[in-house]
């Protein structure tokens, strides 16, 4: 029986054998001129939930040519860690990192959003309850 895909909102650090069906909505490379040190991306699932993913330099050579913005993937097995950096690209409390056993397979899936905007309630804006 095939393993049912996990949802991003259920990621809580309790397991690393995740199976995610996602779209890469944003992909960028961090490093020095002409040499990438790591890839970072934001992925979104069918519910519109997002999470930050990092592919460090030692795994980047394996995946760099296969990772593309707007494409859909099935991804398995990550290291799950707290998303506690000073500048967070997603609100999700955790982030994912590619490891030696991470599997990424490009597949065609309908129903995965290209972008997911989360608009604030007007009352929160007026009350000053938003943190930038």
N, C-alpha and C positions, 0 to 999 in steps of 0.2 A: 504494500500500500504506500503510495507516495506521501511524503511529508507535506502537510499543508503549510503554506507560506505564513511566516510570522508577520505581525504588523509592527510598524515602527513605534507606535504609542505603547506597546507592551514591553519594549526593551527596558530592562531594569537592572542589568548587570548580573543577573543570576545565572545566565547561560551564554555561551559563546558559539554554540552550534546553531546559529540562526540561519534561516532560509528566508531571504527577502526578494520580493518581486518589485522592482523599482525603476524609476527613470532618473537619470542624472540631469538635474536642472541647471547646475552650475559646476564648472570644472576649471581649475586654475593650477598653475605650477609655481612652486616657490623655490627660489635658488638664486644663483649668481648668473651673470650674463652668459648665455650659451650652455649652461649646465643646470639641469633641474635637480633639486635635492629631494623634493617630494611633490606629490600631487594631492590636492585637496578638492573635495567635491561636496555638494549638497545633493542628497537623493530624496525622492519623494515616493510614497506608496499610493495605492489606490484610494486611501482615505484622505490624501492630501497632507499627511504628516511628514515632516522633514527631519533629517538628522545629518550631522557633519561626519564625513568619512575622510580618513587620511591614508595615503599609500606612501610609505617612507621610501627613501632612496634605494634600500636593498631589495625592495619588491617592485620598484617603479619600472625597471628594465623589463620585467615580465609583463606588466599590464599597460604601459604607456600607450602603445599602439592600439589597444583594444578599447580604451575608455574614450567615449565621445559624448559631448553634451547632447541632450534631447533623445538619446537612444535608451531603450529599455533592456533590462538585464534581470537575470536570476543570480543572486549572490549568496554564497554560503560561507560561514566560519570567519569570524572576526575576533579581535581582542576588543572587549567592551571596557571603556574607561569613563571616568567622570569628565564632563564637559565644563571644567572649572577654570578655563583660561580667562585672562582679563578681558579680551575681546572675543565674544562668542558670535559665530556666524549663524547659529540656530538656537532656538529656545530650549531644545530638548536637553534634559539633564545629563545625557550620556553622549559619547561619540564613539565611532567605530574605527579600528585600524586594521589594515590588511596584514595578515601574517602568512607564514609559509604554507599553510593549508587552505588559504582563502581560494575559493573557486568563483570565477566570474564567467557567465555565459550570456552572450547577447541573444535576446529573443524578441519577437514582435508581440507586444501586448497592447490592446486597446484599453481605454479607460484609465490610463495613468496620466495625471495632469502634467502639463508642461511647466506651469508655474502655479504656485499657491500663495495667494495674498491673504493675509489675515488682517483685516481692518479693525481698528480700535473702535469701541463704542464711543459715540459723541460725548456722552456723559463723563467718561473717563478722561477724555481730552480736556473738557472744561474743568474738571476737578483736579487736573494736574497729576493723575495717577499713572502716567506713562513714564517709563524709564528708557532713555535712548541708549 
